[in-house]
Amino acid sequence: MKLTETEKNSALWQKISSYLNERLNSLRAYNDGDINILTDVQTATVRGQIKEVKAFQAMATRPENMDSDE
C-alpha cells in the first residue's frame, strides 16, 4: 500500500508519522539500552515491533510498483 500525495500531506498522516518516529526511537533505545538486559525472546519481539513500525512508515515512501510487503 502506498499513500497518495494528498494523504501524505494530510494533518492526520503528519500526526501518525510523528507518533511512528517517536515509537521507533523508543523501541530502538529499549532494544539497544545498557539498562535492560533482554532475553532472546524479548529482543525478537522488540525487533518485530521495529519492523512493523518501519512498514507503516514505508507507506509514505514506497514506490508505486511495490504492492507487497518487504
C-alpha positions as CSV (number, residue, x, y, z in Angstrom):
1,M,0.0,0.0,0.0
2,K,1.2,3.5,-0.9
3,L,-0.2,6.8,0.3
4,T,-1.2,9.4,-2.2
5,E,0.4,12.9,-2.1
6,T,-2.8,14.2,-0.6
7,E,-2.7,11.6,2.1
8,K,1.0,12.2,2.9
9,N,0.3,15.9,3.3
10,S,-2.7,15.5,5.5
11,A,-2.7,16.6,9.1
12,L,-3.7,13.1,10.2
13,W,-0.7,11.5,8.5
14,Q,1.6,14.1,9.9
15,K,0.4,13.1,13.4
16,I,0.7,9.4,12.7
17,S,4.2,9.9,11.2
18,S,5.3,11.8,14.3
19,Y,4.0,9.1,16.5
20,L,5.7,6.4,14.5
21,N,9.0,8.3,14.7
22,E,8.7,8.6,18.4
23,R,7.7,4.9,18.7
24,L,10.7,3.8,16.6
25,N,13.1,5.8,18.6
26,S,11.7,4.4,21.8
27,L,11.9,0.8,20.6
28,R,15.4,1.2,19.4
29,A,16.5,2.8,22.7
30,Y,14.9,0.0,24.6
31,N,16.5,-2.7,22.4
32,D,19.9,-1.1,22.5
33,G,19.9,0.2,26.1
34,D,22.5,-0.9,28.6
35,I,20.0,-0.8,31.4
36,N,17.7,-3.5,30.1
37,I,19.1,-7.0,29.5
38,L,16.6,-8.6,27.2
39,T,16.1,-12.3,26.7
40,D,16.3,-13.6,23.2
41,V,12.5,-13.7,23.0
42,Q,12.2,-10.1,24.2
43,T,14.8,-9.0,21.7
44,A,13.0,-10.8,18.9
45,T,9.7,-9.2,20.0
46,V,11.1,-5.7,20.0
47,R,12.8,-6.2,16.6
48,G,9.4,-7.4,15.2
49,Q,7.8,-4.2,16.6
50,I,10.5,-2.1,15.0
51,K,9.9,-3.9,11.6
52,E,6.2,-3.2,11.9
53,V,6.7,0.5,12.6
54,K,9.0,0.7,9.6
55,A,6.4,-1.0,7.4
56,F,3.9,1.7,8.3
57,Q,6.4,4.4,7.7
58,A,7.2,2.9,4.3
59,M,3.6,3.6,3.1
60,A,4.7,7.2,2.5
61,T,7.8,6.3,0.6
62,R,7.2,3.0,-1.2
63,P,7.4,3.2,-5.0
64,E,4.2,2.8,-7.0
65,N,5.2,-0.6,-8.3
66,M,5.6,-2.2,-4.8
67,D,2.4,-3.8,-3.8
68,S,3.7,-6.5,-1.5
69,D,5.4,-6.3,1.9
70,E,9.1,-6.2,2.1
